[in-house]
Amino acid sequence: MSNRSETEIGIIGGGLAGLFSAIVLAKKGHQVALFEKKEYPFHRVCGEYISTEVSPLLEHLGLFPHQFKPSQISRVMISSSLGSTLKSPLAMGGFGISRYSLDRYWAKIAQELGVQLFTGISVENYQFENDSFQLQLSGGKSFSVRTLIAAYGKRSKLDLLKNRSFTTKRSPYVGVKYHIRMPFPADMIALHNFPGGYCGLSAIEDGKLNLCYLAGREGLRAAGNIEQFERQVLQQNPYLKEVWEKAEFLFEKPEVINEISFAPRSPLEDHALMVGDTAGLITPLCGNGMAMAIHSAWLAANLSSKHLKGELSREALEEQYAQEWGKRFSTRLMAGRNLQKLFGERFTTDLAIRFFGAVPALTRKLISLTHGKTLDPCASI
Ligand SMILES: Cc1cc2nc3c(=O)[nH]c(=O)nc-3n(C[C@H](O)[C@H](O)[C@H](O)COP(=O)(O)OP(=O)(O)OC[C@H]3O[C@@H](n4cnc5c(N)ncnc54)[C@H](O)[C@@H]3O)c2cc1C
């Protein structure tokens, strides 16, 4: 790359939202530059269960990862740390695949479609001036783009630079992930509660399971380290105790992330369209953050393409994106935040599980509130 370069559209971050936006825009004939600060493939903290609301869209675009034989998940089991359980079918359901495989697969497709993929390069800052964006990259280089999609995930130093309101409060959550092997039904996702958090368990590809939990930072600090926290706190739940007794853990050490905030965010910042977690992070117990990342990327890419073709002014692009984003995601983000309150408290969770276990229709309604409708690839945007 020369010291100054330019193209039509820039994307910050190569997770699902960034890669998906890049692929859609490249398929529509646009010049795309995507900047990802890491090198593929790599593991991320994520439950790796993708809601089928996006499956028809992935099929339509040839992006469904059939060759990895993802698990097909159609039921959920929830347990409290006192051992009560609730089981329910999942009306929408989902499939399980590791981000290690999926992100690498889509990065390869993006490159084959002509996306300029800059890996190992971080966007340090961006400014909007003279109807275009100036990006400052690590290594001192800069890049100019007409339209900018910000897909840099849960938290980045860019959020601090742009003074986004959620950065002013410390977030109390930590996320931890492993891949493991043990006997477990491939069509089920389990959500096991423990004091201060919950842990998801579900099948991905190659007979492996994803084990991923969200925990309160304070509890972890009090235990001293992750290993002791798992022994003293997670294993209070009999189902999790069994996992630690029986499973083969496949990572040398867990993947860990800090500072996870579910506070509301804006879908626009300094004229950039925010997609995926950058626009709003849904609580993981809903299991549809990745579907939302793909859905918002679909919206941003389609509207950006109209803008680049001269069919939408910048003002109309921003207005329509913000409006559509609110319509499609605000309710479920709020439902997710409220549902989260029922989890992680020893007695409240137990009570909630026993109550919802006795009223299956209510359980199904609650699950549907946190999910969207199946995304129709042919519906106009
Ligand atoms: C504990 C936990 C469990 C979860 N489980 C599930 C689940 O089972 N199902 C589900 O659907 N969702 C789940 N989620 C949510 C899901 O992981 C996210 O919603 C999804 O990964 C969002 O994708 P994204 O592309 O927006 O962000 P990411 O996948 O985080 O990608 C962002 C990318 O941007 C890059 N980046 C950051 N800053 C810069 C920069 N300045 N320059 C260049 N690159 C940058 C990062 O390296 C990263 O690759 C879970 C979340 C947590 C915390």
The ligand as a MOL file (V3000), in Angstrom:
LIG
                    3D

  0  0  0     0  0            999 V3000
M  V30 BEGIN CTAB
M  V30 COUNTS 53 58 0 0 0
M  V30 BEGIN ATOM
M  V30 1 C -19.9180 -14.2980 25.7610 0
M  V30 2 C -20.5710 -14.0440 24.4300 0
M  V30 3 C -21.2580 -15.0790 23.7820 0
M  V30 4 C -21.9170 -14.8430 22.5640 0
M  V30 5 N -22.5880 -15.8710 21.9610 0
M  V30 6 C -23.2740 -15.6440 20.8240 0
M  V30 7 C -23.9990 -16.6990 20.1750 0
M  V30 8 O -23.9900 -17.8700 20.5810 0
M  V30 9 N -24.7060 -16.3820 19.0550 0
M  V30 10 C -24.7090 -15.1260 18.5150 0
M  V30 11 O -25.3770 -14.9200 17.4960 0
M  V30 12 N -24.0040 -14.1440 19.0830 0
M  V30 13 C -23.2840 -14.3580 20.2070 0
M  V30 14 N -22.5590 -13.3510 20.7750 0
M  V30 15 C -22.4920 -12.0550 20.0730 0
M  V30 16 C -21.5970 -12.1370 18.8200 0
M  V30 17 O -20.3330 -12.6560 19.1410 0
M  V30 18 C -21.4420 -10.7530 18.2080 0
M  V30 19 O -22.7070 -10.1540 18.1120 0
M  V30 20 C -20.7980 -10.8170 16.8190 0
M  V30 21 O -19.5100 -11.3510 16.8990 0
M  V30 22 C -20.7410 -9.4210 16.2280 0
M  V30 23 O -19.9970 -9.4160 15.0430 0
M  V30 24 P -19.2690 -8.0860 14.5890 0
M  V30 25 O -18.7760 -8.3420 13.2120 0
M  V30 26 O -20.1290 -6.9130 14.8560 0
M  V30 27 O -18.0150 -7.9360 15.5960 0
M  V30 28 P -16.7430 -8.8620 15.7800 0
M  V30 29 O -17.0160 -10.2330 15.3570 0
M  V30 30 O -16.2760 -8.6220 17.1710 0
M  V30 31 O -15.6740 -8.2520 14.7660 0
M  V30 32 C -15.0700 -7.0050 14.9320 0
M  V30 33 C -13.6980 -7.0210 14.2570 0
M  V30 34 O -13.1620 -5.7020 14.2120 0
M  V30 35 C -11.7460 -5.7770 14.4350 0
M  V30 36 N -11.3160 -4.4500 14.8900 0
M  V30 37 C -11.6110 -3.8380 16.0880 0
M  V30 38 N -11.1010 -2.5820 16.1130 0
M  V30 39 C -10.4790 -2.3980 14.9050 0
M  V30 40 C -9.7620 -1.3010 14.3200 0
M  V30 41 N -9.6180 -0.1420 14.9710 0
M  V30 42 N -9.2430 -1.4740 13.0940 0
M  V30 43 C -9.3980 -2.6460 12.4090 0
M  V30 44 N -10.0550 -3.7170 12.9170 0
M  V30 45 C -10.6000 -3.5850 14.1330 0
M  V30 46 C -11.6160 -6.8860 15.4780 0
M  V30 47 O -10.3210 -7.4630 15.4830 0
M  V30 48 C -12.6870 -7.8740 15.0210 0
M  V30 49 O -12.1700 -8.8440 14.1440 0
M  V30 50 C -21.8740 -13.5530 21.9800 0
M  V30 51 C -21.1760 -12.5240 22.5990 0
M  V30 52 C -20.5260 -12.7570 23.8120 0
M  V30 53 C -19.7810 -11.6310 24.4680 0
M  V30 END ATOM
M  V30 BEGIN BOND
M  V30 1 1 1 2
M  V30 2 1 2 3
M  V30 3 2 2 52
M  V30 4 2 3 4
M  V30 5 1 4 5
M  V30 6 1 4 50
M  V30 7 2 5 6
M  V30 8 1 6 7
M  V30 9 1 6 13
M  V30 10 2 7 8
M  V30 11 1 7 9
M  V30 12 1 9 10
M  V30 13 2 10 11
M  V30 14 1 10 12
M  V30 15 2 12 13
M  V30 16 1 13 14
M  V30 17 1 14 15
M  V30 18 1 14 50
M  V30 19 1 15 16
M  V30 20 1 16 17
M  V30 21 1 16 18
M  V30 22 1 18 19
M  V30 23 1 18 20
M  V30 24 1 20 21
M  V30 25 1 20 22
M  V30 26 1 22 23
M  V30 27 1 23 24
M  V30 28 2 24 25
M  V30 29 1 24 26
M  V30 30 1 24 27
M  V30 31 1 27 28
M  V30 32 2 28 29
M  V30 33 1 28 30
M  V30 34 1 28 31
M  V30 35 1 31 32
M  V30 36 1 32 33
M  V30 37 1 33 34
M  V30 38 1 33 48
M  V30 39 1 34 35
M  V30 40 1 35 36
M  V30 41 1 35 46
M  V30 42 1 36 37
M  V30 43 1 36 45
M  V30 44 2 37 38
M  V30 45 1 38 39
M  V30 46 1 39 40
M  V30 47 2 39 45
M  V30 48 1 40 41
M  V30 49 2 40 42
M  V30 50 1 42 43
M  V30 51 2 43 44
M  V30 52 1 44 45
M  V30 53 1 46 47
M  V30 54 1 46 48
M  V30 55 1 48 49
M  V30 56 2 50 51
M  V30 57 1 51 52
M  V30 58 1 52 53
M  V30 END BOND
M  V30 END CTAB
M  END
